[in-house]
Amino acid sequence: MQRAGAQQMSNRDRELGMDRTITRRDFLNGVSIGIGASLLPGKSAWLEVFGVEEPTFAPEKSPDYYPPAKTGMRGSHDGSWEVAHGLRDGQTWPDAVDEKESYDLVVVGGGISGLASAYFFRKFAGANSKILILDNHDDFGGHAKRNEFKAGNRLLLGYGGTQSLEAPHHYSKEAFGLLQELNVDVDRFHKYFDQSLYKSLGLKRATFFDKETFGVDMLLPGFGTHYLGVEYPHEILAKIPISEPARQDLSRLQTATVDYLSGLSPEEKRRKLIKTSYKDYLLQYVKVHSDVIKIFQSAPHGLYGVGIDAVCAWDCLQMDYPGFKGIKLQSTEDSPEQAEPYIFHFPDGNASVARLLVRSLVPGSAPGSTMEDIVTARMNYARLDNPGSTVRIRLNSTVIRARHLGDPQTATEVAITYVRGGKARSIRAAHCVLACYNMMIPYLCPEMSVGQKEALAYAVKIPLVYTNVQIANWQAFQKLGLSGIYAPGGYFSSVSLDFPVSMGEYRFPSKPDESCLLHLMRTPCQPGLPCKEQYKAGRWDLFATPFDTFERNIRDELGRMLAEGGFDSARDIQAITVNRWPHGYAYEYNALFEPLDRPDSERPCVVGRRPFGRIHIANSDADGHAYTNIAIDQGYRAVQEITVGAKRETAASA
Ligand SMILES: Cc1cc2nc3c(=O)[nH]c(=O)nc-3n(C[C@H](O)[C@H](O)[C@H](O)COP(=O)(O)OP(=O)(O)OC[C@H]3O[C@@H](n4cnc5c(N)ncnc54)[C@H](O)[C@@H]3O)c2cc1C
């Protein structure tokens, strides 16, 4: 890999392997294109077959176009965000080319919500409905991102975003029904997910204490975030590199049944815990040593994108964090009997759900028909935007405007303008679903009411980074007895072996001497600020961080964590894909910073998602919950609004 300034590389960089050649392809090489562009008409035949000129900018038609196999910086990759940021900063694109295309529905955003919107619309409006989906990325799926790697001839699959179907039996009937119609039988994951593999090898979660935070580098198997509610044996506590008074406080925190809020009624306690961060609860009520805070600081990163300074104690009680034994308040979370195991995972995460949706929507986009064969199916990107198809997906296209042609109350069409290949282009649609990031909608529809625009702009999406690192083998994990590591002071706050899922023709690398993927998570938060400020600062941090910085930190952190197991970053790292999501999870209305008794119906996401003439709003943002089922539910709701409106129009004209 060529890097700027490689000649001045430090000895430490050389030790880490920053000069090693690792996979950082821009396009897939060496994999045959089974059903590639060859099935599309040649240049001269295009006009004859489709009755339109062949587009001049169409990278997706190239036989080499295969985004899942790209490595390096992915997620919101360069090329996907510049137009949107230009729009925010006042850039204009005069003279949009009229593409002379009109659709029954144009969907903005090709994530799961946008794809589900197209799916439901086709179901309600009929198989001949003309639908176009526009997305700014080079791949469809939004956060549901597939990362492919090659270990010799073997395919390794990772998830670059949306990880698993969480508790799918609790999904709405629409979301669960959609999965069923796509031939997903979630119960089969009990067979596909090898729940005994890591246990059979004696692997446990561990915590890595880093010298910058704890004074010494130390890996402690058997102590990790997954055991937060557990009482640790004395011999484990004795090893934690904190001061003796802090160790005693940690032990007390776990074991004592003290009511730290005595004198308050259960409702007063609940309110107090909602308006107190877990950090403040520990310091002010449990009165622990500040070293204890360091251990728990990053524990909620994966769910909240911030640490315990910005997560309320009430939420931590729900998650079984220690310190609440004597408080005697009921958790409102599912009881263990109701909870479902965390096993509903395709090898590429919910990218498989997006791929199943695309296969169902766009004829010829992928071979096969089952939930198993989609896992290894190669999508034919050249087919996605085919003039001969009723449903089309146009990638690399950022929408900059959605405008009614006339009064929004009476208009019969919406004009949608997008930038593709540097040029603005315009199309028309009878209906438009904006399944894109909701805070961008005020820029697309400036004529919306001030109240609606403010409500849409209220949320700040949560930035985070999901990184896949291909390593030569996972013997170090076996030797050290680890399946995953929590790193409270680390650049990446967690490192895990991938989920052991084999399905269809895909085989998980279940032997420690096989090449496999590690999953690393980073949340670029800024402890001490209110959570939305942390998210904004983290977003800029992500945009400003070059790939080299991620790579150096990956090599340094893995090397230090796994050294005792014989891991050598320079030798053992084979490929890296960093999925940065400056606009990650939907903002989930962090209770610590939100009004206490606001009814659900007054949440800004609910106010913001109201229909605006023929424009409807989907995306998981529209319900303020970062989940796949919510993305589907919001797509369903947006389409329901369209069908109700259409019925009203038919009745009025009868
Ligand atoms: C790292 C990560 C992990 C997650 N893990 C899980 C999980 O395990 N389980 C779970 O249920 N959920 C998970 N989620 C939540 C996830 O966001 C949802 O599950 C779901 O995938 C969101 O889909 P969506 O369509 O609402 O939004 P998105 O996936 O964000 O799709 C919206 C699309 O619209 C595009 N867009 C935005 N503006 C424009 C424009 N102007 N023009 C064109 N296109 C535009 C965006 O770029 C994006 O591609 C995770 C999210 C992240 C970020």
The ligand as an ORCA input file, in Angstrom:
! r2SCAN-3c Opt
* xyz 0 1
  C     -23.050      0.931     12.665
  C     -24.515      0.636     12.791
  C     -24.952     -0.577     13.320
  C     -26.296     -0.865     13.416
  N     -26.690     -2.075     13.905
  C     -27.996     -2.391     13.928
  C     -28.428     -3.706     14.334
  O     -27.625     -4.557     14.678
  N     -29.758     -3.977     14.313
  C     -30.680     -3.057     13.931
  O     -31.867     -3.370     13.912
  N     -30.299     -1.800     13.557
  C     -28.993     -1.455     13.540
  N     -28.594     -0.212     13.141
  C     -29.588      0.803     12.858
  C     -29.794      0.957     11.362
  O     -29.558      2.292     11.094
  C     -31.155      0.501     10.938
  O     -31.243     -0.835     11.256
  C     -31.482      0.635      9.445
  O     -30.540     -0.039      8.660
  C     -31.625      2.090      9.029
  O     -32.160      2.117      7.743
  P     -32.711      3.440      7.117
  O     -33.130      3.118      5.732
  O     -33.694      4.056      8.022
  O     -31.470      4.448      7.072
  P     -30.101      4.351      6.296
  O     -29.585      2.986      6.339
  O     -29.264      5.443      6.833
  O     -30.492      4.676      4.785
  C     -30.759      5.980      4.322
  C     -30.046      6.180      3.011
  O     -30.425      7.454      2.454
  C     -29.263      8.033      1.915
  N     -29.450      9.471      1.735
  C     -29.433     10.434      2.685
  N     -29.648     11.638      2.118
  C     -29.786     11.428      0.772
  C     -30.006     12.284     -0.333
  N     -30.178     13.584     -0.176
  N     -30.034     11.729     -1.574
  C     -29.894     10.394     -1.757
  N     -29.702      9.536     -0.712
  C     -29.647     10.056      0.533
  C     -28.224      7.702      2.953
  O     -26.929      7.946      2.520
  C     -28.533      6.227      3.174
  O     -27.882      5.436      2.221
  C     -27.239      0.104     13.017
  C     -26.803      1.339     12.504
  C     -25.464      1.593     12.381
  C     -25.010      2.915     11.832
*
